[in-house]
Amino acid sequence: MHRQRSYLFAFLAWSLISTWAKGGDPAGEVPVLAVPDTLEVSSKEVLLFVARARGVQIYKCQASKANPAQFEWTFVAPEADLFDRQGDKIGRHYAGPTWESNDGSRVVGAVKASAPSQDGGAVPWLLLSAKKHLGDGAFSQVTSIQRLETKGGKAPSGGCAQTDVGMELRVPYTAVYCFYVLKP
């Protein structure tokens, strides 16, 4: 039953994503084949809506905590616009991590689980739980968020140099965010 739910979700998500004609993703659409078990939401939750994100993952060059003589790109925050299936901007995503609707409502999440993206150059897929809500609107009842179908956004694997310390790097990415609420 659990696996059947994954495939049903995959079909529904693919159906929604593939109908987004306006503002299509130039990188192409790849349907969700299956959501890893570690990223499944509770059986007490139901999908509220799906949004496509397009933006950047921001990194800063800093000394490594493990070895201060080495330097690495450290994640700072995401910065992305959220779009509905018609391609209309419905909100934005930024540090926290926070998702904010055009209606002013916000949800702040906390990472519960992660799984590697099917794209080796992409940030991982995530399952997040809502830890804080602000305002009344689209995000005010969200309980869980999945980040799926990521493309890009990963920091360069080679690290950075001492001469780059303090420099910010903005790596383009796209993702599909699925927002869940408790079943009525």
N, C-alpha and C positions, 0 to 999 in steps of 0.2 A: 504494500500500500504506500509506504514512504517513497519508494522509487517511482511509483505511478504518479504520485503528486508532483515529483520533480519534473517528470516528462510533461504532465499537464501544464505546469507553470511554464516550462520551456516553450510549449506550443503557444500558449497565450501571450507570453512576452514576445516571441518571434512575430506573432500575428500583429501585435500592437506596433512593434518597431518597424516591421516591413511596410506598414501603411503610412509611414511618415514621408510623404512625398515632398512637402514644402521644406526647404532648408535642409535637404539631405546631407548626410555626412560624406565629404569627399573621400574619406578613407575607405568607404564602403560599409555595408551592413553585414555582420556575421550573426546568424541566429544563435540564441542560447541553445546548446545541445542538452545540457543537464547542469543543474546547480549542484555543486558538491554537497554531500550530506552535512559537512561542517558549517555550511552557510544557510542551511534550512531555517526558516522561521518556525515559531511555535505553532502547533496545530490550533491554538486559540486565536490566531491572527489571520487576517484576510488582506489581500492586495487592495490598496486604496487607489493608487495610480502609479504610472511609470513616467519618468522624465529622462531626457537625453541631456547630458552635460557636455559642454565644450569650453575648454579653458586651458589653464596651466597648473602644473605642480611647481611650487617655488622651493628652491634649495639655496643654502648659503654655504660658502666654503669656510670650514673651521678646522681647528686642530682636532685630531682624533682623541676621544676620551681614553681609549685603550692605549694609544701611543702618541703622546703630544708632539713627537717629531714627525708624524705623518699627518696629512691633511685630507679631508673628505667632504663630500657634499652632504650636508645635513638638511633633512626635510624641515621646512618652515610652515607652509600652509598651502592649501589649494585656493584657486581663484577661478571660478567658472560660472557661466550662465546656464540656466536650466530651461529646457524647451519642452513643450507638450508635443503630442503626436502630429499636430498640424504645423509645427515649426514655430509657434509663437512663444516668445520669452515669457516664462511664468515665474521666474525667480532667479536666485543666485546661490552659490555655494562658496564658503570661505572658512577661515580659521575657526577652530573650535573642536571638531568640525561642526559647522553650522550650515543649515539649509534655510533660506529665507524666501518666502513667497512674496509675490507682488502685493498681496493683501496685508503684508507686515508680520504675519505669523512666522515663528521660527521654531526649529527643533535643533537641539545640540545633541550629538551622538557620542557614544563611547564604543570603541572597537571590541567586539566579542570574539570574532574569529576571522581568519584570513586564509586564502587559497591562491596559489599562483595563477596568473592570467594565462590564457591560452596563447597570448602574444608575449614572447620572451622579452620584448622591449617595453612592456607595459607594467604599470603599478598593479599590485595584486587585487583580486576580488575581495570584498569585505562583507561581513555581517556586523552591523552596529545596532546597539540598543539606544533608545531615547533616554537621555538623562536629565533633560531640561526642556521646557516649552515656554515660549514667550508669545504673547498676543493670541488672538482668537481668529482662526481661519484654517486654511488648507493644511498646515502642519501642526495644529494644536492637539490633535489626537494621535499622531504618529507614534507607534511603539517600537518599530524596527525598520531598518533601512538596509538594503543590499546594494552594494556597488558591484556591477557585473559588466561584462563585455568591454573591459578597459583596452584602450589603444594608446600607446605612448605614456609619457609622464614619468618615466623612470630616470633617475639621475645617472650620469655617465659612470660606468663601472671603474674607470681608471682613476677616480678621485680627482683631486685638484692640487695645486702647488701652493707653497707658502706665499708666493707673490699674489695669489688670488684670494687670500684670507679677507673675509668681509664681502666679497663679491657675491651677488645673487644671480642665480640661473633660473630661468623660467622655461620649463619643458612642456610643450603642448601635449594635451591629452583629451580623450573623449571617454565617456562611460555612460552606462545606463544605470539609473538609480531607481530602485523599486521601494515604494513607501507602503508600509503595512500599518493597520490599526487592529484593535481587538474586534473579534466577531460580535455583531449585535446580539 
